């Protein structure tokens, strides 16, 4: 069974966006990210990926799945993303 966290449905009103992102990632068994040019240009997506990446290292498990939707031009990829290889 796959459950997806959607901000319209799962974010708690009154909590900050960051708090909601962290809460959803903490409750997730796995985090799946669909990487695209739009994704790598979004600051909110950077936060989501950062917190999921942090969970990966603090819990020392394989809970992060990255899917490359389409080729991303190198000039769009933030340098911190290269650490995720």
N, C-alpha and C positions, 0 to 999 in steps of 0.2 A: 504494500500500500504506500503510495506517495502522497505526502501532504506538502502543499506549497504555502509559503508565507507570502501574502500579498498585503502591501501597506494599506490598501483601502479596507481590507477585511480584518487584518490581524494587528495593526498598530493600535495601541491604547491611547485614546484622546487624553491630552494633558501631560503625557510624557514626551520628552524630547525625541526627535527623530533618532538621534544616536542611541538613546536608551532603548528605543523600540528595536533598532537594528541588533544591538547586543543581545537583547532578550530573545529575539527570534533565532539568532545564531546559537545561543546557549541551549535552547530547547530542541535544536535540530540534531538529528542523528548524523546526517550528511548535509553538506552545503554544495549546491551545484551552481556554477557560474557559466553563463553563455557569453564568451568573449567576442566582442565585435568592435568596430571603430567607435560606435556610440558609447559602448561600455567603458572603454579606456579613456574617453574624454569626460566622463561624468565623475564629479567629486564624490557624490553619494555612493556610487559603485566602488570607488576607491576605498571608502570607509568600510563598506560591506566586505570587500575582499580582504582588507587589512584585519578586521576582527575575526573573520573565518580562518585566515592564515595564522593568526595568533592562537586561536583555539587548537589548531592542528599541532602546533609546537608545545603548548602547555599541557595538552592531554596526551601527546605522543601517540596519536592514532591517525588512521587514514580516513579522515572525514571530509576531505575537500576534493571536489571533482571540477576540473576546468575543461570546458568544451570550446574549441575554436570554431565559431560559426562561419567565419570567412577570413581570408588573409587580412592582416592588419598592417598597414604601412609602418615601417620602423620608426619614422619620425613622429608617429602618434603614440607609440608605446612609452609610457613613463619608465624611467630607469629602474625604479623599484620593482617593476614587474619581472625583470630579468632574474631576480632572485627566486622566483617561483618555479623555475624550470626543474 
